[in-house]
Amino acid sequence: MTQKKPSRQERAQDRGEAIIAAALAEFTAHGFAATRVEDIARRAGVAKGTVFHHFADKEGLFEGMARAVLKPWIDHIDSVRLEPGRSVRETVGAFLRPLIREVAGPRGDVVRLFISEGLRFPRLAEFYYREILSRVLDIQRRLLAAAAERGELAQPAIAEFPQLVGAPLIVGVLWHGLFQRIDPLDLDALVTTQLDCLFVPSQRPAGSPMSRGEP
C-alpha cells in the first residue's frame, strides 16, 4: 500500500516542531545572546529562511519556543480551581507539586533561561511576566484571598504577598540549575514546609464551599 504523503500543512507543522526542539537545545546550551539562528536552522534540518518564515526574529523564536515548551504548565495554571470541600492549602499543594517535579526537565530549563537572560533582554522578561507570571500571581492572589476569608492563613499579611506561594518553585528552579549536584534539595519536602508556614494546620474549610467557577 502506498503511504500517503504528508500535506503541506503537516510538513509545515513538522518543520515548526523541529525548529522549536532545536531552539530549546541551542538556547539551553548557549544562552540567548550567544545562540545563532543559523545553528538552530542547521540542527532543525531547515534553511535559515524557513526559521524566519515561522518567526519574525530571534526574540520571537525564543518566545515561540517558550510558549510551546511551557504550554502544559500554562494549561495547568489556568485549570486551578478551589474545589468544594477542599482546603486552600490542599489546592495550593496540588497546584505546586506537578510544577516543581519538572524543574529538572525542559520547562525548568526555559524558566532558568528567562531568569538568566531577562535582565539583559527586557522584552523576554516582559513576555514571561505577561504570558506566565501574571497568570500565576492572579491565581495565587485569589487563593490567598479565599484562605484569608476562611481563616486558613497563618498570618493575615500573607494575603498581600502572592509571591510567597510560588517561592518554592523559583527556589527549586534556581537550586536545581546551580547546586543540585553539590547539595541535593528535597523539593517535595520544601513545598510541604512552605505550606506549613503559610497555612494553619490542615483542616476542612469552614462555611459553604466555593463553586467550581471560582477560584
C-alpha positions as MATLAB code, in Angstrom:
seq = 'MTQKKPSRQERAQDRGEAIIAAALAEFTAHGFAATRVEDIARRAGVAKGTVFHHFADKEGLFEGMARAVLKPWIDHIDSVRLEPGRSVRETVGAFLRPLIREVAGPRGDVVRLFISEGLRFPRLAEFYYREILSRVLDIQRRLLAAAAERGELAQPAIAEFPQLVGAPLIVGVLWHGLFQRIDPLDLDALVTTQLDCLFVPSQRPAGSPMSRGEP';
ca = [
       0.000    0.000    0.000;
       1.336    3.429   -0.961;
       1.940    5.615    2.049;
       0.089    8.888    1.918;
       2.373   11.874    1.545;
       2.098   14.465    4.306;
       0.137   17.554    3.352;
       1.737   20.980    3.085;
       0.179   21.909    6.429;
       1.576   18.755    8.060;
       5.036   19.424    6.639;
       4.916   22.984    7.920;
       3.859   21.748   11.357;
       6.710   19.218   11.389;
       9.212   21.910   10.452;
       7.828   24.203   13.140;
       8.170   21.473   15.772;
      11.713   20.703   14.626;
      12.631   24.388   14.898;
      11.159   24.590   18.427;
      13.107   21.489   19.539;
      16.322   22.833   18.014;
      15.781   26.260   19.571;
      15.307   24.716   23.023;
      18.544   22.743   22.656;
      20.584   25.699   21.360;
      19.250   28.304   23.792;
      19.712   25.932   26.726;
      23.283   25.136   25.689;
      24.441   28.655   24.782;
      22.007   31.202   26.245;
      20.017   33.745   24.272;
      22.775   36.135   23.210;
      25.267   33.510   22.011;
      22.756   31.389   20.122;
      22.736   31.900   16.350;
      19.651   31.367   14.232;
      21.741   29.562   11.601;
      22.764   26.998   14.234;
      19.124   26.444   15.163;
      18.263   26.015   11.481;
      21.101   23.535   10.991;
      20.046   21.481   14.000;
      16.430   21.511   12.800;
      17.438   20.471    9.279;
      15.910   23.530    7.614;
      17.138   26.659    5.867;
      17.667   29.821    7.894;
      14.948   31.491    5.850;
      12.494   28.800    6.955;
      13.064   29.794   10.570;
      12.222   33.396    9.735;
       9.158   32.231    7.851;
       7.847   30.905   11.178;
       9.254   33.606   13.496;
       9.932   37.303   12.874;
      13.250   37.469   14.745;
      15.366   35.662   17.322;
      13.383   37.065   20.242;
      10.172   35.943   18.562;
      11.704   32.489   18.125;
      12.665   32.376   21.812;
       9.136   33.415   22.795;
       7.582   30.842   20.471;
       9.846   28.145   21.883;
       8.995   29.142   25.449;
       5.271   29.244   24.740;
       5.352   25.764   23.202;
       7.510   24.185   25.917;
       5.632   25.802   28.812;
       2.142   25.131   27.421;
       1.486   22.201   29.827;
       2.371   24.471   32.750;
       0.163   27.262   31.397;
      -2.743   24.839   30.949;
      -2.194   23.550   34.493;
      -2.167   27.101   35.879;
      -5.355   28.001   34.035;
      -7.102   24.867   35.341;
      -6.623   25.630   39.042;
      -9.930   25.834   40.909;
     -10.829   25.649   44.578;
     -12.988   22.535   44.627;
     -15.889   22.145   47.069;
     -14.765   20.565   50.307;
     -11.086   21.172   49.621;
      -8.918   23.492   51.682;
      -6.835   26.214   50.076;
      -3.715   24.507   51.411;
      -4.636   21.309   49.544;
      -5.343   23.282   46.385;
      -2.017   25.130   46.552;
      -0.187   21.838   47.078;
      -1.935   20.304   44.069;
      -1.006   23.428   42.085;
       2.688   23.480   43.035;
       3.741   19.845   43.156;
       3.317   18.957   39.442;
       5.307   22.071   38.524;
       8.151   21.614   40.966;
       8.618   17.970   39.980;
       9.554   19.116   36.468;
      12.256   21.652   37.343;
      14.921   19.223   36.118;
      13.371   18.998   32.662;
      12.894   21.294   29.646;
      10.331   23.507   31.371;
      12.749   24.181   34.203;
      15.426   24.970   31.598;
      13.166   27.564   29.975;
      12.392   29.299   33.276;
      16.120   29.357   34.099;
      16.739   30.986   30.715;
      14.197   33.710   31.441;
      15.810   34.361   34.824;
      19.351   34.484   33.420;
      18.547   36.479   30.265;
      15.714   38.740   31.438;
      17.956   41.495   32.814;
      19.834   41.932   29.536;
      16.789   41.452   27.310;
      13.781   43.233   28.850;
      11.441   42.026   26.084;
      11.970   38.458   27.298;
      11.218   39.428   30.905;
       8.082   41.270   29.800;
       6.978   38.250   27.783;
       7.489   35.911   30.756;
       5.543   38.221   33.055;
       2.697   38.684   30.591;
       2.351   35.076   29.447;
       3.059   33.186   32.665;
       3.921   35.067   35.841;
       0.912   37.421   35.785;
      -1.404   34.417   35.457;
       0.323   32.630   38.314;
       0.090   35.698   40.544;
      -3.594   36.155   39.717;
      -4.381   32.577   40.743;
      -2.286   32.889   43.888;
      -3.962   36.163   44.898;
      -7.392   34.605   44.584;
      -6.363   31.509   46.514;
      -4.869   33.583   49.336;
      -7.942   35.818   49.443;
     -10.087   32.710   49.851;
      -7.744   31.393   52.543;
      -7.910   34.715   54.430;
     -11.714   34.695   54.271;
     -11.802   31.161   55.670;
      -9.229   31.787   58.382;
      -6.730   29.363   56.846;
      -3.720   31.699   56.743;
      -1.069   31.509   59.454;
      -0.762   35.325   59.295;
      -3.214   37.776   57.654;
      -0.348   39.675   55.974;
       0.425   36.618   53.821;
      -2.576   37.511   51.634;
      -0.674   40.625   50.473;
       2.222   38.602   49.049;
       1.115   36.030   46.450;
       4.792   35.591   45.542;
       5.174   33.542   48.731;
       3.029   30.772   47.264;
       5.272   30.246   44.258;
       8.553   30.775   46.110;
       9.382   27.034   46.338;
       9.123   26.735   42.556;
      11.588   29.556   41.943;
      13.943   28.201   44.618;
      13.663   24.759   43.023;
      14.391   26.061   39.525;
      17.457   28.003   40.670;
      18.743   25.372   43.076;
      18.477   22.567   40.551;
      20.314   24.573   37.922;
      23.137   25.625   40.224;
      23.533   23.374   43.245;
      21.541   20.140   42.971;
      24.624   18.051   42.123;
      26.509   19.543   45.065;
      23.769   19.643   47.687;
      20.558   17.834   46.633;
      17.352   19.522   47.759;
      14.142   17.595   48.505;
      11.720   19.778   46.559;
       8.609   17.917   47.685;
       9.574   18.459   51.314;
      10.289   22.111   50.503;
       6.717   22.554   49.267;
       5.298   20.851   52.367;
       7.356   23.087   54.667;
       6.254   26.206   52.793;
       2.616   25.157   53.132;
       3.187   24.662   56.862;
       4.490   28.236   57.037;
       1.639   29.784   55.061;
      -1.393   27.960   56.391;
      -2.842   26.886   59.707;
      -2.731   23.117   60.348;
      -4.632   21.234   57.672;
      -8.379   21.434   58.083;
     -11.530   21.398   56.024;
     -12.668   24.898   55.042;
     -15.308   26.466   57.209;
     -18.589   27.681   55.756;
     -20.122   26.812   52.445;
     -17.655   25.649   49.770;
     -16.861   27.829   46.786;
     -18.299   26.881   43.438;
     -16.212   25.270   40.687;
     -16.114   28.502   38.699;
     -14.353   30.437   41.477;
     -11.109   30.319   42.407;
];
